[in-house]
Each structure stands twice: as structure tokens, then as C-alpha cells.
């Protein structure tokens, strides 16, 4: 396995729509997925899309660790999911604000509106169809990674740029949001 270089914001590959993968069962796709998982884990991320490692193809890897889930959220599958040619469909109009960061935008976090309930589908490395419903953090991670396949960064989704902060200053944003919630 190989650790891959993560593309940082400003690289053109992050702003292009990625091409579909014709044969998800191609052994080269499995090697790419393994390298993506290793890179994601080494970087401490919960998701990674192929454009983030300079590969212009529609494949994502992600996990939703139990400690990141919110109360009442359905548990996602354990371990890492590999999804080729994914599609996301909102299940209702409920939008939730959540804090997001990105391996391609290191050191920053922002509050991003996302659909709270989605259905996602795609193909696994074995060629089988994967279809799941997701809520909360699980839904947020999937939407974030699929956005990368369409050349969209989380910054593009933010309603209020004043909620974009450096990781080292995150406590100020959290304090401000808590004050707003108390009002």
C-alpha cells in the first residue's frame, strides 16, 4: 500500500467533475481504494474522495465513527465503506448545520448546512450495488465526499463565512454558537 499526496485547495483537480469508473471490479480500482483508505487513516480523516489524491475518478472512502454520531442517529456500517460512482438523494427538506473540516483545506473548519437525511447508492469493489439511508454525521460525511466528485468544496456550501475559523480558534466559534442557542 502507498500513502498518497493530498491535493490542497487551489489544485484544479478539486474543482472539476470527476469521471465515472467503468469497471469497479478492475484490480486497479481495488489498489486505489486501499491506498485511499491508508491515506485517509494516516491523515486522521473520516473520508476521502479520489480528486483529493489527484485522481479524477468517482470513488470515495469513508467511515462514521461511533464517537462522532449524535443522539438518535442510526448506527452506520462498521469500518470503512468504499463507494464507486456514488449518488446522493435527500430524503426530506430538513437541513442541519454542522461543523466540517477537510483534508484538502487543512487547519480550517466551518459551519455547513447539509441535508440531515439522505439515501446514497453506488457500487462496491465486488461489483455489487450498495444502497443505504443515512442521518446526521454519517449523512454529512457522504455528502461532503460526493461534493468533491463534483468539484465542490465545503466552503462553497457555507451560508455565513464568519463561521469559518482556524482549528486553533474553534473554541471561540463554539462559545458564540452556544450563546446564540441560549438566546
N, C-alpha and C positions, 0 to 999 in steps of 0.2 A: 504494500500500500504506500501511497505517496501523499504527503501534505502539499496542498495546492496553494498558490498565491491568491489572496483575496483581492478582488478589484475594489478600489476605493471610488467614492463619488467623484465624478469627473471623467471616468473612463466611459467611452462611447458605448461599450457593450451593455452597460447598465441602463441605457436609455433606448435600446432597440427591443422590438418584439422578437422573442426567441422563436426559432424554427421547431416544428414538431419532430419528434423522434419516430422514424418509420418503423423500426423493429425493436420494441422494448426488450426482446429476449436476446438481442445481439450481445455476445460476451463483452464487448467493449463498453456497453451501457452498464453492465454489472460492475466492471472495473471502475468506471466513472463514479457510480453510486458509492462504492466502498471508499474511494478517495474523498468524495464529498463528505461522507459521514465522518471519516477520520479528521478532515479539516475542520468541520463544524465542531466536533468534540474538543479538538485541540484549542480552538479559539474560544471555547466556552459558550457557544451559541446553542439555540434551540431549533434553528432552521437554517437552510442554505439552499439557494437556487443556483442552477448552473451558470447563469450570467455573472454571478458573484465570483466565480472562479475562471472567468474569461472564456466560458463555453456557451455559445449561442444556441442552446437547445432547451426544450421544455421538460425539465426534470427538476424535482425538488426533493429534499430530505428534511425531515422534521421530527420533533418529539415534543410532547407536552408533559413535562414532569409533574407529578402529583403535588409537589410543594408549591407550584405556580398556579394551581387551579383555584377557582373561587368557590365559595359555599354553594351547594346545589348543582354544581356543574357535573355533567355526566363524565365518568372517567374515560379518557381516550385509550386506545390500544397501548399496551406496554411496549417500550423500546422505540426504535426509530422506524418511521414509515418512509418508504421510497415511492414516489408517485410520478409516473411518466405521463406527459400530456394532460395535466390536471385541468379540471373545470370546476368553478365555484358558482353556486346558486344560492342567493339569500332565501331564507325560509319565511321571513316576515320583514316588516319595516323597522323593527327595533334596532336602534343604533346605540352603541355604548362607547364611551370614551375610555381609552386605556393607554397606559404608558408603553412606548415602544422604543427600542434601540435597534441598531443594525450593524452587522459586522462590516458593511461597506461604508458606514458613517461612524467610525469609532469615536467614543468619548461623548456622544450626544444622545439625548433622549427627548421625546416629546409626547404630548397627549394627542392621540389619533382616534378619530371616530371610525368605527367598523360595525358591520352587521354582527349582531350578537348570536344569531342562529343561522347556520348555513348547512348546505349539503355539498359535499365535494366528491368528485369521482375522477377516475383515471385508470391507468394500467400499472400493474406491478411488474417486477422484473421477470416473473414467470409467464407473463402474457395475460394473466387473469385480471378481470375487472375488479377494481376497488371502489366501493361506494359507501360513504358514511355520512352521518349527521354529526355536527359539532356545535358546541356552545362555548361562550366565554373565551378563556385563554386559548384553548385548542382551536377555536374558530379564528381567532385573531392571528395566530401563527400561520395557519394555512393561507389566509387572505394576504398576509404580508409577503409570503414566499411566492404566491401566484402573481402578485403585483410585479415582482421582479421579472417574471417571464414576459410581462407586457411593457417593460421599461418604466415602471412607476416606482418611485421611492416613497417611503412613509411621509417625508416632508411634503410631498405633493398632496397628501390627504389631510394635512393639518388645517384646521379652521383658524386657529389662533397661534401665530408664530411666537407670541410671548410665552408660550408653554414649552418652547424648545430650550433646553438647558444642557450644560455640560454635566456629566455624571457627578463631578465633584461639587456641583451646586444643586443637585437634585433635592436635597433636603429643603431648600427654600421654596421650590415649586410645591412639594408635598405639604409644607406648612400652609402655603397660600390656599391650596385646594381644600385643606381641612377647614380653614377659616371660612371659605365660601360655603362649604357643606353645613357649617354650624349656623349660618345666617338664615 
